[in-house]
Amino acid sequence: MYYNKVQFIGYDIYAGPANPGTSSAAYTGQLSDVDDLNTRIGLMKQAVSTAASNGSVDTSPGTLKIFMAPEFYFRGLHGGYGIEMMTGIQGDMSAPSLIDELSAAVSDSRYRDWLFVFGTVILQSLDPKTNTYEAYNVAIVQKGGYSDPDLQLANRVVVMKEFKSGIDYLKFPASGLSDFNTSHLPSIGDASYTKEINTPGGGGGGGFNGGSIFHLDHVTFGLEICLDHAERRLVRAYPQKGQLFIQIQLIPSGGMSIVSGAVATSPGGLVFNVDGLGALTGGGYGHHAVVNTVDHAYPRDNSDLTNITTFTTAPVHVSNPDLTKAFFVPSGQSPELKFFATLDMPVPIAAR
């Protein structure tokens, strides 16, 4: 499918800890990880359905709708879920397969022209020899509209975060992952465009090789999770001769804004950031969603980015008791959906 337009839809929700910035900061969620994950999946389904039914959506089949949630949307009371919950716990029919549940939620034909970034999920495995945890912070990206599992797989990638921030995990949680006993996989290091390519449907179960660049429906995307953006992961993977520049840069985050020097698109590209920790104004805790257009080539500063200010908002999860089972809601920061104006799809450009 070729798209000549794109519309960004931000799932604007606070995904940080309860009582942020205090000694009583704590992960949020339910005691049972199975119950907690099911609750968050249910809220995600409601947000997706609410978004698709909103009159601000450009329903033209030539417009790609990109729906994105923030980092840490799927985290839970213990700071992360067992890694087996990505695909379901063998023998436990009550335990969801996160990938299967999310893919099924957007399998209806009404979502054929939608791309979903379901925030990020924190998965963990314990090394009993050292009593430390390996944490995997990954974004699940799924093209909608496919009911066949093989086609779902062929239109899915999983991008893995490289850099661990000092605020990603609590210093002194009541239980679970802490900043002191958690590590990420080693970073790619000598990043290159080729190493960052993430092929949809490939790499061990659906693009699960973790790379940050992927091609879907003739569009080149780059995705950086929070600190990976500030560390210029995509800029360091600059395309070589014949390789396509990123057209759309996606940044699901928990405490990050768009950094001009880390923008990696071609001129005319678009950058979309959905953050679940910082309020857009006032400097407090909250959430925000922002779209920038890119006006010039490298090197870049703030003057090269133009903020898209045309959007509408709509509340989500109104009177849904499941919201506070899973998430802390800062004062004045109720979740909402933000629908940006339809924009021209950036033209694909190859490096020379």
C-alpha positions, -999 to +999 in steps of 0.1 A: +000+000+000+012+035-009+002+065+013+004+101+003-008+115+037-002+107+074-021+116+106-006+112+140-027+102+170-012+103+205-025+082+233-017+108+260-015+091+293+008+093+324+027+061+327+052+071+354+052+060+391+028+070+417+038+099+439+066+109+415+096+129+429+090+118+465+104+091+488+071+072+484+074+069+446+061+034+436+053+013+406+016+011+399-006-019+390-021-050+404-005-076+426-010-103+400+010-096+368-015-116+348-044-095+361-024-063+356-014-071+320-050-080+311-062-047+326-037-027+306-045-046+274-082-038+280-074-001+284-054-002+253-082-018+234-106+009+246-082+037+236-078+022+201-115+018+196-122+053+210-096+068+186-110+050+156-145+061+163-136+098+166-147+122+140-112+138+138-098+107+121-090+111+084-107+080+071-092+082+036-074+050+026-046+072+013-039+085+048-018+064+071-030+068+107-002+064+133-014+057+168+013+058+196+013+053+234+042+063+257+071+043+271+063+022+302+027+017+293+031-020+301+051-022+333+032-033+363+035-032+401+069-050+401+086-028+375+084-054+347+068-087+336+084-121+332+097-123+297+075-153+290+044-130+291+054-116+257+041-147+241+021-162+270+029-186+298+028-222+286+001-242+303-016-211+319-047-203+298-054-172+319-021-156+311-022-134+280+002-134+251+008-097+248+018-098+212-012-120+202-037-099+222-025-066+207-024-080+172-059-094+175-072-061+189-063-043+157-070-071+132-104-057+120-104-043+085-113-009+099-076-007+110-061-016+076-046+019+072-034+022+108+001+017+123+002+011+160+031+017+184+017+002+217+041+022+239+067-001+255+066-032+276+092-039+303+101-076+304+127-091+328+145-123+336+164-130+368+200-143+369+199-164+401+237-165+403+240-127+406+205-119+418+203-092+391+178-087+364+182-083+327+154-059+316+141-056+281+123-024+272+107-030+239+082-012+216+057-034+198+048-020+163+019-036+144+002-026+112-035-031+116-062-048+095-048-083+093-067-113+108-043-140+095-015-146+120+011-150+093+002-116+079+002-100+114+037-114+118+048-100+084+036-066+094+051-064+129+084-053+144+097-052+180+123-024+187+145-028+218+158+001+238+195+002+243+203+029+268+191+026+304+183+060+320+188+067+357+150+074+360+138+043+342+137+021+373+130+033+409+159+035+433+140+020+463+109+002+451+088-018+475+095-048+453+107-058+419+131-040+396+154-014+410+179+009+394+206-009+412+199-045+402+188-040+366+207-039+334+199-037+297+215-058+270+248-042+257+242-015+231+251-020+194+280+003+199+293+009+164+258+017+152+252+016+114+222+018+092+226-019+082+229-031+118+198-011+128+175-026+100+146-045+116+128-066+090+091-069+096+082-105+103+118-116+107+144-120+134+129-146+158+092-141+160+082-109+143+110-084+139+124-092+173+159-084+165+155-050+182+167-027+154+155+009+152+149+013+114+122-005+095+103-003+062+066-008+060+042+000+031+070+019+012+077+042+042+110+042+061+105+046+099+130+051+127+120+044+163+139+055+194+127+048+229+134+078+252+171+080+261+181+063+228+169+095+212+191+118+233+220+094+226+213+100+188+209+063+180+193+070+146+217+099+138+246+075+144+230+051+119+233+076+090+224+061+057+251+053+031+248+057-006+216+043-019+201+037+015+168+055+023+166+084+048+141+080+076+108+097+066+091+094+100+109+093+133+089+079+163+098+086+199+078+069+227+092+081+259+090+086+297+108+119+303+120+131+269+112+157+244+123+161+208+161+169+206+169+189+175+204+175+172+190+140+174+165+144+146+175+119+119+150+124+091+155+138+056+144+174+050+106+174+050+105+145+074+082+142+105+090+135+141+064+122+166+069+121+203+045+107+229+058+111+265+042+096+296+061+114+323+065+151+316+036+176+312+038+197+281+038+230+300+047+239+336+076+215+340+056+191+362+047+154+359+021+145+333+021+136+296+024+152+262+023+144+225+041+165+199+047+165+161+075+184+144+082+189+107+119+190+097+129+219+075+166+215+068+194+189+064+221+182+090+234+197+112+202+208+130+191+232+157+157+242+170+151+266+141+150+236+118+119+222+135+084+234+132+058+224+158+024+213+145-001+232+165-033+221+147-049+192+167-080+182+185-083+162+218-108+138+232-110+122+267-105+085+271-113+060+299-140+083+314-155+066+344-136+034+336-126+020+371-098-001+355-077+031+348-067+036+385-061-001+389-032+002+365-021+039+364-015+068+387-033+099+374-016+132+384-039+161+393-052+178+361-035+151+339-064+128+329-056+107+298-067+119+264-063+113+227-047+139+206-055+140+169-031+160+148-040+175+114-034+154+083+001+161+068+017+152+035+037+120+036+074+128+034+090+119+001+114+090+002+150+102-004+181+080-008+215+090+004+240+099-023 
